[in-house]
Amino acid sequence: MRVDKKEPVRKSQDINGNIVYTVQVSTPAFTPAETVEKAAEDRLREVIHEKFEITRAIPVYDTTGIVVAYSIWIDTGVQPF
């Protein structure tokens, strides 16, 4: 997955139609994984101004193995008819 530096938070859908946000992170080396994930979640909450629940978050690595983003699935609580 490529992460566009000009688009720090990108909204898309997975193959099942679920909302997925790719959120870039830039944290110092050796930062604990939990801290990096929380930074991505906090950045997403700054962008989305509605209530939501994070249902899944997975790291996105660059070619050197450094986490550069998180793919975050959310549920806004809106149920389809």
C-alpha positions as CSV (number, residue, x, y, z in Angstrom):
1,M,0.0,0.0,0.0
2,R,1.3,3.4,-0.9
3,V,0.8,6.3,1.4
4,D,0.5,9.7,-0.2
5,K,2.3,12.4,1.9
6,K,-0.1,15.0,0.7
7,E,-3.1,13.1,2.0
8,P,-2.5,12.3,5.7
9,V,-5.9,10.8,6.2
10,R,-7.5,8.9,3.3
11,K,-11.0,7.4,3.3
12,S,-11.8,4.3,1.3
13,Q,-13.8,1.1,1.4
14,D,-12.7,-2.5,1.8
15,I,-14.1,-5.3,-0.5
16,N,-17.0,-5.7,1.8
17,G,-18.0,-2.0,1.6
18,N,-16.8,-1.2,5.1
19,I,-15.3,2.3,5.7
20,V,-11.5,2.3,6.1
21,Y,-9.3,5.2,6.8
22,T,-5.6,5.2,6.2
23,V,-4.0,7.5,8.7
24,Q,-0.3,8.5,8.4
25,V,1.8,8.6,11.5
26,S,5.2,10.1,12.1
27,T,6.6,9.1,15.4
28,P,10.2,8.8,16.6
29,A,12.0,5.4,16.1
30,F,11.5,2.9,19.0
31,T,8.1,4.4,20.0
32,P,5.9,1.7,21.5
33,A,3.4,0.3,19.1
34,E,0.5,1.2,21.4
35,T,1.6,4.9,21.3
36,V,1.8,4.9,17.5
37,E,-1.6,3.4,17.2
38,K,-3.1,5.8,19.6
39,A,-1.5,8.7,17.7
40,A,-3.2,7.4,14.5
41,E,-6.6,7.1,16.3
42,D,-6.2,10.6,17.8
43,R,-5.5,12.1,14.3
44,L,-8.5,10.3,12.9
45,R,-10.7,11.7,15.7
46,E,-9.5,15.2,14.8
47,V,-10.6,14.7,11.2
48,I,-14.0,13.0,11.8
49,H,-16.3,15.1,13.8
50,E,-18.9,12.5,14.5
51,K,-19.2,9.7,17.0
52,F,-17.6,6.4,15.9
53,E,-16.1,3.2,17.2
54,I,-12.9,1.7,15.9
55,T,-13.5,-1.9,15.0
56,R,-10.1,-2.8,13.6
57,A,-6.7,-1.2,13.2
58,I,-3.6,-2.6,11.4
59,P,-0.2,-1.0,10.8
60,V,1.0,-0.2,7.4
61,Y,4.8,-0.6,7.0
62,D,7.3,0.9,4.6
63,T,9.9,-1.1,2.8
64,T,12.3,-0.9,5.8
65,G,9.7,-2.2,8.3
66,I,8.8,1.2,9.9
67,V,5.2,1.9,10.6
68,V,4.1,4.8,8.4
69,A,0.3,4.6,8.7
70,Y,-2.6,2.7,10.2
71,S,-5.5,1.3,8.3
72,I,-8.5,1.9,10.6
73,W,-12.0,0.4,10.2
74,I,-14.8,2.3,11.9
75,D,-18.4,1.9,12.7
76,T,-20.5,5.0,13.0
77,G,-23.5,3.1,14.4
78,V,-25.6,3.8,11.3
79,Q,-27.4,0.6,10.4
80,P,-28.5,0.1,6.8
81,F,-32.2,-0.2,6.1
